[in-house]
Amino acid sequence: MRLTGRGAAVLLGSVASYGLGELAGYSVFRALAGVGLGALIAATVLTVRQPHVTVHRVLSPDRVERGRPALATLRVRNEGARWQSAFAAYDSAGDARREVKIRRLGPSSEATYRYELPTSRRGKVEVGPLTLERRDPLGLTRNSKATGEVATLWVHPQRHPTKTVVAGRPRHHHVGRTADDSLRGSADLRDVRPYVVGDEVRHLHWKATARTGQLMVRDYADPDQPRLTVLLDTRRGPLSEATFEQAVDAAASVLFAASTAGHRCRLVTTAGSDLAAPCGAVASRMFLDELCVTQQRDDEKAGLVPNVLTTGTSAGGAIVVVTGARGSAVDFAPLLTRYSSVTVIGIGDAQGVAPILGAQIVLGGSAREALRQWTGVLR
């Protein structure tokens, strides 16, 4: 238990009033001092007991698109045989703080409260722990304690409707193992590997499962697998903080549309991140989680295209480069000979669609505008 700022002021004022009353001989000052000290004693009695309850918070959903509502459900239960007087619960979500006023609870009773969490900024937000706090009516003293678990709220980038482009390069079993580990399909047997969440149950290899003691699945590679690579520019030079958020939205929209459509995708950033995943809902969530924590870097010497996209045997398919509206065709020229389809989405103050050096250039002031123009070209 501790004094609030108001309580400390009342204490100092009471001491000063009592001293002034003794020195000047005015009983009114001594009376004021008695009133102040009496209020402090009463406040201490009211707040000396901490709330003895159990709390459980559930986020619904724990992954949400930026700007969409995310609800927290708080269950408060009084496990004791005595009534619990009213108190407040404070829940932190990043820099924000939510207050929930808990009503008086009877013995062995439970109450449920729901409140919204802030989702205006993309990121991985730590929610909690809860702070249970009891104050007196005058706000002179408070008694608080931290309790409950810490949860994680994933605020994903905004997704806009868009079509996507994919392309494939023929790969046959007699060529050997595919160079891209993300190529998992339904035609040529590539390997037998441990089961991971999201794999097709019909691909289970029962003999290998019985032999190893763990679930094993057949790993297939499609001879003509459509693939999409998205390159996100994370440099501060081409993109301001605001336009970078739009660029992340554009990358998320393209990857979400492609992966949910059944295409194998890959996300590469100029900062060095490289994530490839099979298609489906699991892959979509992996890409959105990665983009949730992707940040800009101060790397002026780094080029737009990382070496991982210009070296090695992994190439082919389509690639979408998301960067600023101002740049040079020389920046993405190394990609033209390695990918069958190259699209550059530039976010900035310019608008328009034009083919340059065999690549499709799409410029827009926001992710929504750029993707709208690109979708019109793909029709």
Secondary structure, 3 states (H helix, E strand, C coil): CEECHHHHHHHHHHHHHHHHHHHHCCHHHHHHHHHHHHHHHHHHHHHCCCCCCEEEEEEECCEEECCCCEEEEEEEECCCCCCECCEEEEEEECCEEEEEEECCECCCCEEEEEEEECCCCCEEEEECCEEEEEECCCCCEEEEEEECCCEEEEEECCCCCCCCCCECCCCCHHHCCCCCCCCCCCCEEEEEEECCCCCCHHHECHHHHHHHCCCEEEEEECCCCCEEEEEECCECCCCCHHHHHHHHHHHHHHHHHHHHCCCEEEEEECCCCEEEECCCHHHHHHHHHHHHCCCCECCCCCCCCCHHHCCCCCCCCEEEEEEECCCCHHHHHHHCCCCCEEEEEEECCCCEEEEECCEEEEEECCHHHHHHHHHHHHC
